[in-house]
């Protein structure tokens, strides 16, 4: 349990921004350069894996510019 805890802690310290559920008082804003996954490997090396751009449909939904049709769909 120590290895995943260490990976979480080191990765959180590497992310010098606030993003999603990761909030930092010393870095309250998002940094576009850090739009990536933080990777902590078995050797203790931290690297970054860039994320692809979200599809336009997803962006429109997130920004409130689109709606989903619910008719005929299972909703939970």
Long-range contacts (C-beta under 8 A, 24 or more apart in sequence): 6-40, 7-40, 10-40, 10-44, 10-46, 11-38, 11-40, 11-46, 14-38, 14-46
